[in-house]
Amino acid sequence: MSTPRPLILGVTGASGLIYAVRTLRFMLQADYAVDLVASKSTYMVWQAEQSVRMPSDPTQQEQFWRQQAGVATGGTLNCHVWSDVGATIASGSFRTLGMLIIPCSMSTVGKLAACLSSDLLERAADVQLKEGRKLVLVPRETPFSLIHLRNLTTLAEAGARIVPAIPAWYHAPQTIEDLVDFVVARALDQLEIDCVPLNRWQGH
């Protein structure tokens, strides 16, 4: 029996960690396998935005992310250290469902556009592109500079899907989570994963 292919979930130091937490919540609740890698700057963002210390040990990280997502059991979660460029997800021979980077910083966008891999997250993303697999980026920045736009265009031309963290209102959101979940759902749509409860547009 073959092992289910995991989705690689990349988390960068862009503001908006709630996007990653909600994504992980829905993926684990739907019993998906997830390989998670957070960039070095993510540690600082957790401290700055939530006054929370993210552990560096992979086993402790799994417990940490499950606690943040509110999912103690269900799915499979493997966490990787940002510096472990020898991890499974660094190789094209490791088969995946693709990769979602949420939120995605402009620093990460720039490095990926220039084909620079200075850590495991960037290497894993580069692997998805070279293997012709799905790579979805959720940039969390405003406004975009011309350089940002050119880098995003380069990645789109290389096959990446760009899903800016822009919510909608036609589904009658009532909470911040409703707005976040819309973006998460649309990002996962690009990977043909439908596990987020969403009042989709039904027409007039």
C-alpha positions, 0 to 999 in steps of 0.5 A: 500500500502506497503512502499518501503524498504529503502537501508541503506547507511553507511558512515564511516571516511575512506578517499573517501567521494566522493564514498558516495556522488555519491552513494546517487546521483544515488539512489535518482535520481532513486527514491530509499528510503535511510536511511543514517547514518554517523559515528562520524569520518565522520564529521572530514573527511568532514572537512579535505577533503572538508573544509566543516562542516557536521551538526549534526541535522538529518533534516539539514543533509538531506539538506546537503547530498542532496546539496552535491549529487546535488539532491534537489528532488527525492527519500526519504532520512532519516538521522540518528545521529550516536549515536541514537542506538534506530533508526529504522535501529537498529532493525531487524524488520525494513525491508530493501533492505540491507546495503552498507557501502561506504567508509568503514574504517578498524576500522569499519571492525574490529568492525563488524568482532568482533561483536562489535556495539558501534554506530548506523552504526555498529549496523545496519550492525550487524543487516543485518548479523544476519537477513541474509540480504545483507551487502556490504562493500567498504573498502578504504585502501591500503595496507591491513595488515594481520589483515585487510585481516583476518577481511575481510575474517571473514565478507565474511564468515559471508555473507558480500560482499567485494567490494574494491574501485578498479576502472577499465579502460575497460569502458574508464573513462575520469574523476575522477567521471567515476572511482568512478562511476565504484566502486559505480555501482559494489557495488550496483550490489551486492544489485541487484540495477542497477541505475548507467550509466555504459559502461559494458564489452561487450566482444571482 
